[in-house]
Amino acid sequence: MVLGLLFPGMCLFWHDHIVSDPNLPYLGTAIVSVGLGVVTPILDNRRPRLGICDRAIRWSLLSRRMWLVRRAFRSIRSVYNENRRGSLDSEIRLHGNGLTRLFHEAGTFGTLVSVTMTNRKWYVGYVAEAVNLEPKESCFRLLPVISGYRDKDSLKFRREVYYRPVYEKVTGQKQSIGRFVVTLSLKDVQDAREFDEAIYEDHFSKPR
């Protein structure tokens, strides 16, 4: 209606020659669809720079008068995250391989995993990123607690770095320990298993 008042000639031409043309049915729909297909990605690509959605969401969540919206938003987000975790868990248990299931369970329950790479590098740590089943996925991320190598002759684990004391200092300084996360190649994993740090310290950490 607003366009009709501002551009009456254009709207009349659109109605008489495009929308009402019996020889070209749905021509108007096709033109509008193509236009939206071109314009929408451009606007969506500029959206993060403009930050309009982020500002609107931040205002709605921080305003004291929007407590009901905040509560509804948090409930929806909680249900969505729970459903997503449940779906991912089912998919990995049904279609994931042993390595994927090990990393998924370690990431879900916060347990340590021990990983040996093909170059004999050895890492013990926490899975730092959720595992997925994307065929193109080639890496995983680990927050190391121990790093070292396997001896080339005896294949025993040799610890070189123990990270927990460093993490305690960094956390005390209110700095992020995310900088210590390592990204490793899935195809280079030679051995992976659950790791019990207490058992390792009691029985295997000291050379015999």
N, C-alpha and C positions, 0 to 999 in steps of 0.2 A: 504493500500500500504506500509506504514511504517512497519507494523507487518510482511508483506510478505518478506521484505528485511532483517529484523532482525531474524525472525524465519521461514525460508522457509519450513522446515520439518513439523512443527506444522500446518502451513497454508495448506500444501498439504494434510495432514491427515484429517484436518477439512473439506476440500472440497470433498475428495474422499469417506470418510467413514461416514460423518454426513450430510453434505448439499446435496450430490448427491445420498444418499442411497434411492432407490425406495421403500424399505420395511418399512421405517420409515420417512414418509413425515413430514415436519415441525419440525424435531428433533432439528435442529439448532436454530430455532426460540424459541422452548421451553427451550433449555438450556440457551440461552441468556436472556430470560425473567426471568427465575429462578435466574440467576446470578444478574441481575439488581434488582430483588426483594429483594435480600439479601444485596447487596452492597449499594443501594441507601439509605435505612433507616439508615445504619451505618454512611454514609457520612453526611446525613441530621442531625443526632443527634450530630455530632461533629462540624457542621457548626457554632452554636452559640459560641463555645469555640474558634474556629479559627478566627471568626470575618471577614472572607474574604468578604462576601457580604456587611457587614456594612462599611468596609473600602472602597470598590469599590464605593458604593453609596455616601459615604461622600466625596470622591475625586471628583466624577463626579458633585456633587452639589456645592462644594466649589471652584472648579477651575473657574477662570475668563473666560476661553475660552469655558466653557460648559454652558453659559447662556441660549442657546436655549434648551439644555437638561433639565435644571432646570425649564424653563418656561413650557415645555411640561409635565414634571413630575408633577408639581404643578397643571396644568390644569387637568391632568388625575386623580390625587388624589382628587381634588375638585369635579369632576363629579362623581367619585366612591363614595365618602362620601355622596354626595347629593342623589344619587340613593339608597344607603344603608339606609339612613334615611327615604326616601320615602317608600321603601319596608317595613321597620320595622314598620313605622307608619300605613300603610295599614293593615299589618298582625295583629297588636295589636288591631286596631279598629274593625276588622272583627272577630278575634278569641280570643281576650283577655277578661278576666273577668273584673269586675268593679274596683278591686284593681289594677290590672295591668294597665288598662287605666288611672287611677288616677295618678299612679307613672310615667307613660310614659309622660303624659301631663305636670306634674310638672317638670320632668327633661328636657323636651323640652323647656318650657317657663320660667324656673327658678323661679317657684312659690313655696311658702312654703306649706308643708303638716303637718297635725296633726295626730299622730299615737298613739293609746292606745293599750298596750299589755295585754295579759291575766293575767299577774301578777300585773296589774294596773299601771305599769310604763308608763309615758307619754313623748312623744318626739315631738318637732316641729322642722322641719329642711328642708334642700334641698336634693333632691335625688342626690346622689353622683356618681351613676353608671347607665348606660343605662339599661333599663329593656329588657328582652328577653322572648321568649315563650318556652324555653327549659323545657321539663317535669321534668327534674332532678333539675331545679332551685328551691332552698329552702330558699334563703336569699335575702335580699336587703340591700343597704348601704345608710346611711343617715348622712349628716353633720348637727349636731344639732345646733339650735339657742336657744331653751329652752328645759329643761328637768325637770321632776318632777313626780307626781303621781296623781292618782284619790283618793279622800277621800273615805274610805271604807263605810261610812254611807251616806253622801250626794252625792258622786260621782262627786263632783266638782273638777276642775283642781287645783292642788297645785304646783306652780312653785318653784323649788329649785335652779336651776342654769340658769343664763342668760349668753350666750357665746359671744355676740357681742363685749363687751369691751375687752375680752381676745383676740379675733381674731384681733382686731385693734392693740393691742400691739404686737402680734406675727407677723403680716404683716409688722409693722413698723421695726421690727428687722430682716426682710427678712427671716423669717422662714416659713415653710410650715404649713398650717392649716390642712393638710391631716391627721395628727396624731389624730385629734379629730373625724374622721369619725367612726361611729359605724355600726356594721353588725348585723342585726336583722332577726329573723326567720319569714318567711311569714305566716306560719301556726299559729303563736302566735299573729297575729294581730287581735285584737277584734274590733277596730273601726278606720277608717281612713277618712280624709276629707281635703278639702282645708282650708288654714288658712290665715286670714288677721291679720297681726301683729298690725296694727294701731287700728282696731276695738277692738282687745283684750286689748290693753293698755288703751284705752279710757273707756271701759265698763266692762271688766271682770278681769283685773289684780289685782285690789284692793279688799280686802275682804269687804264684806257687813255685 
